[in-house]
Amino acid sequence: MRVVVPLAEAVQALILENPEDDAPKLVEKLLPEYSDINKKQIKNLAQRIRKKLGVGPAVSTHATFAASEDSSGSGGGGLDRTDCFEIVEVPNKGKGVVATRDIEKGEPIVVEHPVVSFIDAERSGLQSKVRRSVSGEQLQLKEEQLSPIAKALVFELHDRYAVDGKEKTLEGIVSTNAFQGDDNQYATNLLLVISRFNCSCKANASANWRSQEKRQAVYATRRIAKGEEICISYLDTKQASTEVRRAYLEKKYGYTCMCESCVFSTPESDNNSDEIGRLEVSIDQDGTDNAPVHPLNFMARVEKLFKLYEEEGILTPTTVARLADEIVETCAMLNKPRLTTRRWAEICATNYEIAYGADHPSTLKAKAWVENCSTNAKYGRWTAEVMRVQSR
C-alpha cells in the first residue's frame, strides 16, 4: 500500500516550505498525487490553512499544523492541530520546536500518526528513541510505498550518518529518528513532526505511544514559557550520570549534549542519578528470585524514587503514573487507610491519562481503583481480593 501524506498536511508542508507559492502553483504540485481532489477543493483548503497560520506570500511562517478536520480525503488526519509551537532553526542544533505561547503542565502539544512503521525481528536497545534492526528489503519496500511528497518530507529529517559527503538514506533517517511503539516492543515508528523535538536530559515535554489511538503524543511535563525550546528526552531515566548520558548520545546521535542538566551537572546530581538507577533496578528485580518482598520496604524505595526524581526535575507524568501504580497496589496489600489509597489512585489515573489517553488500559485500570476506594465496603472487598491473589 502506498503511503500518502494526508492532504491538509501536504498542502501545509508546501505552504511552509514555499510561502510565495500561490494557489495555482500548489494545485500543480499536488494534483499528481491527489487526482481525486479537484482544483477548487485544493484552493479552498490552502486558503483555510493560510488563514489559520497567518501565512501568505511575503509573510514569514511557522510550523503549527493544520486541523485534522481539514484532512479529509487521501489518508485522513495524521495530526491533531496545535497552535502552541513552531519549528525553527535553533542555534547549534539545526531545526527544533519552540513554544509560541505559554503551555501549561500536562497540556497536549501534538499527537501524530507515524508516516513509516516497522515490526522488527530484533531490538538493539531499551530507549524510546533507538536504532532497530531492519532488513534492507523492509526499508526498500517502505521507501517505495512513500508518495513523492511523503518521501520529500521524510528526507528533510536528520540522518546522523550522512556525513563526509554521504547521502541520506531511509535506514539512517529511521535509525536517527524512530520511536518505539510501547504496545509492541518490536515496533518502530517514524514521525514527521515529533522527530523535530530535540533532546534534553531535563526535558520539559515527554513523548508516549498511545496504543489505543496508534499515535505518538507529546505533552508538557511542566509549564513552558513562550519562546522556550520544547525538548523531550531520548534517554531512559535510569541512564545515570552525566558521563554515561553524554557517552550514549555521542555514540547514538553523534553530538555532545549541552543541555542544562549536563552543562551544570554537580556531583550531588550525578549521585542522585546513580541512586535512581540503583533503586529502579532493585524494584524491577523484586520477586524475580522468588525471595519474599516486604511491602513496607518496597514502598519506602518507591517513595524515595519520587523524591529523587523531584529533586532532579525529571518527574514526568509517565514516571508519576508508574510509581503511583506501585504504591496503590502496595497500599491495598497493606490495607492502608482508604483515603490514602484513593489519593494515590487518583494521582495514578490522572497521570496515565495525560501520558497515554483516556481509553488506555492503564488509565481504565487506575480509574477502577479510584472507584474501588469510593466507599468503605468497596474498599474492603477490593483489598480482600488483592490479599487473596497475593497469597496464592
N, C-alpha and C positions, 0 to 999 in steps of 0.2 A: 504494500500500500504506500502510495506516495505521500510524503509529509508536506502539507501546505500550511503556511502560517495563516491564522485567522485573518480575514480581510482587513478588519479595523487595525490590527497590529501592523500588517504590511503597509497600509496607507500611512499610518502614523510614522513608521520607521522611515519611509521615503520622505515624508514631510520634514522630519527631524534631520535627516541626512542632507536634504537639498531644499532648504526653506524657500529658495527662489522659484522652485517649480510651481507652475500654475496647474489648474485642474486638468486641462488637456494633456499636459506632459505626464501627469500622474496616470491618467487613463491609458496613455500609450504604453507606459511601463507595466501596468497591471493586467491589461486585457489578455496577454498571452497565457497567464496562469489562472485568471478568473473570468473565463469566457462566458460563464453562466450569469455574470453580473453585468447589467447594461451600463452604458456610459453615464446616464443620468443618476443611477444609484451611486456610482463611484464619486461623481462630482458632489452629490449631496452629502455623502459620508465624509469626504475630505473637508467640506465646509464646516460640518459639525465638529470635526476633530480640531481644525484650525481655531474655531471659536472657543472650544474648551481649553486649548493650550495657550491661546493668545498668540498664535503663530501665523505669520503671513509673510509674503515677500518682503525682504529687508527688515524683518523682525527677528531678534535673537530667540533661540529655542531652548527648551529644557525637556528632559525625558520623563515626564509623567505620562502614564499610559492610558489609552482610551478605554472608555467604559465597556464592560462586557456586553451590555445590551446593544452596542454598536457592532458586535462581532457576528452578526447574522450572516448566513451563507458560509461557504468554504471553511469548514473546520470548527465553527463555534468559538466561544470565548476561551482564550488561553490565560487571560489575566483578569484579576479584579482591579479595577481602576483605583488609583490613589493619587491624591493631589499634594502629597507631603514631601516629595523628593524630586531631585533632578540628577541626571547622570552627566558629570562634567569631568574635565581634566583636573586631577589632584596632583599637586607638586610632588615629584619623585615617586609617584605611584601609577601613573597612567590614568585611566578612567576610574572613577569612583562615584559613590552615591552621597549626596549632600541634602540635608533637610531644608525644605523651602518654607517651613513654618514650624512652630513648636509641636512636638509629638509627645503624647502622654505615655507613661509606662503601660504596657500591655496592649497598646493600640496596634492593629494590623498595618503593615506598611505596603506589602504586596503579596498576592497569592497567585501562583503561576503553575500551569501545566508544563511538563518537560517537552522540549522540541525533539529530543532524542532520548530513548530509553534502551537499556540493555539488561538482560538477565545473564549474569556471568557465571562461569563454571568455578571460578576461584575468587578469593578475596586476598588482598595484599596488605590490609591494614584495618584499624578499628575506628578511624576518624570519620567524621561526617563528610569530609571532602577528601577523597583518596583516589589513588590510581587503582584501576581494576585490570584484571587480565581479560582482554577482549580479543577474540580471534580476528585476523585480517579479513576473513570472509564476512564476519559480522559488520565490521567497520565499512567495508566496501558496499555491502547491502544497504546499510543505514544512509551512507552518503548518496547512493543512487536514489533513495527514496525521498531525499530532500528536494523540494522545489527550488528553482534558482534563487528566489528571494529568501527562502528559509536558509539555504546554503550560504548566501551572502551574509546574512545576519550571524549565523554560526561562526563563519570565518572572520568576523570582526572581533571575536573573543580572543583573549590572550593564549598563546602557545609558548610555554616556557622553554620548549626545546627548539623553537625557531630562532636560532642564534647563528652568528657567523655565516650569514647568507642563506641559511636553510629556510625552505618554505614551510608555512604552516601545514599541518596535517590534521585530519579529524581525530586521529589517535592522540596527538599531542594536545589538542583542544579539550578532548574528553578527559585526558589524564590530568590536565591543569585545572579544570573547572567543574568536573562532575560531582554530584552529591549522591549519597546512599539513600535509598528508599527504606525507611525504618520498618515497613511491614514485610520486607524481604531483604535479608542481609546480603543477598547476591545481586540486588538491583542497583543500577547506576543510571542517574538521571541528569541530563544536561539542560540547563535553563538559561534563556537568553538574557533575562533581566537580573535574576538573583545572582548570576555569575559575576555581575559588575560590583557586588559588595566586596570591599577589601577586608582584610583580616586585622583584628586587634586581639591581643591576649586578654584585654579588659574591655570586651565588646559592649556596645550599647544596644545591640539587637541580637536576635537569635533566629536561626532557620531550622524549621522542622518539617518533616514529611507528614502530610495529613492523609493517612491511608484510606479513609472513607471517601475523600474527595479526589484522590490520586493527584494531589497537587502539593507543591512546596510553599510554605508560608514563612514570611519574615515579619517579626513583630518587635516592638521596642521593649527592652528589658529594664529600662529606666527612662526618665524624662530626657528627651533630646531637644536641644535648643536649635532654633532656626540658624542655618549656616554651618551647623556642626556636621562633620562627616559621619555617616551611618555605617558602622562596621559590625561584622559577625566574626565569630572565631572559627578557624579551620581546624582547631585543635580539640582533642579530648581534654577535659579539665584535669584529668589525672596525669597530665604530662609534666608535672613537677616544675623544676627550677627554670630560671631564665635561660641558662646554658642549654638545657635539654630542649626547651621550646624553640630556641633560635636554631639549634642544630637540625631539628626536624624541618623547620620551614626553609632553611637554606638548602637542604637535600631535596625536598619535595618541590619547592617553588622557585628556588634559585635566588632568594633575596635574604638580606639580613633584616630581621624585624626591628623596626624603630618605633613601635607603639609605646604609649605611656608606661605600660607595665614593664616593658623590657628596658627602656632608657632610664627610668627612675627606680629600677629594682633595688631592693635592700636585702641584706642577709636575713632579716626578720621575715620579709615577704617570701623569700626562697624557702625558708624553713617551714612557713605555713603551707606553701605549695607541696613540699615533700610530705608534710603531715597529712594533707588532703589525700594525696596518692596512697599513703600507707593505710589510712582509715577506709578509703574506698575499697582497696584490695581486701582488707580484713572483713568488711561487710559482705563483699561478693563471695568470699570463701566460707563464710559461716554456714555450717551444716553440711558442707560438701564432704567432710571426712567422717560423717556420722557421729561427731562429737556433740554433746549437748551444748546449746547456746542459751545462756541465761538472758531472759528478756530485758531485765534492768540494765545489764551490761551493754546489751545491743542498743537500747535506747540512748544510753549515755554517749555512745560513739556517734550515733546519728545526730544527736543534738550538738555535739562538738563540731561535727562537719558543718552544720548550719552556721555556727559561729565563725568558723574559719572562712567559709565562702563569703559571708557578710563582710568580714574584715578585709578580704581581698577584692571586694567589689565585683564578684563574678557569680552572684547568686541569681541565676536565671529562673524564669517560671518552670522550665523543664526540670531543673535541679530541685526547686522547691517542691514540685509535684511528686517527684520520685522519692525524695526524703520523707515528705509528709505521708506518702503511701506506706512507707515502712513503719512510721510512728503510729499511724491509725491501727494497723494490724497488731502491733505490739501492745497498744493501749487496750484493744479488745481482748488479747490474750491475758493481760494482767487485770482485766475488769476495772480499769481506771474509771474515775467519775465520768458519767455520760456527757456532761457539757465539755469536759476536756477533750474527749474523743471527738465530739461533734465539731469543736473548733478546728482540730486538725483535719477532719474530713472535709470541712468547708474550704480550708486552705488548699487541700489536695484537689478538690473539684474545680475550684476557680482557676488554678494554675494549669491543670490539664486542659481545660477548655481554651485558655489563651494559647497554649502550645500546640494542641492537636485538633481543636474544634469541638463543637458541642456534641457531635454524634460519634466521637471516637470511643471505642470500648473502654479505655481507661477513664475517660470523663464520665461515662454512664455508670461505671463501677463505683467511682467516688461519690457520685450523686446518690446512688443506692445506699452507700454508707451513711450519708447525711440523713437520709430517711430512716435508716435503722437506729439513728441516735435521736429521733424526734420525740420519743416517749420512753418512759422507764420500762414499760412492758416490751416494746420492740427491742430496746437495747439489751434487756435481759435475755430474750430469745436468741438474739444475734451472738452475743458473747458466749452463750452456752454452746451454740453451734460451732463457733470458732474453736473453743476449747476441745469439743468433741473431735473435730477434724485434726487438731494438733496432737491429740493423744493417740491417734491410730499408729 
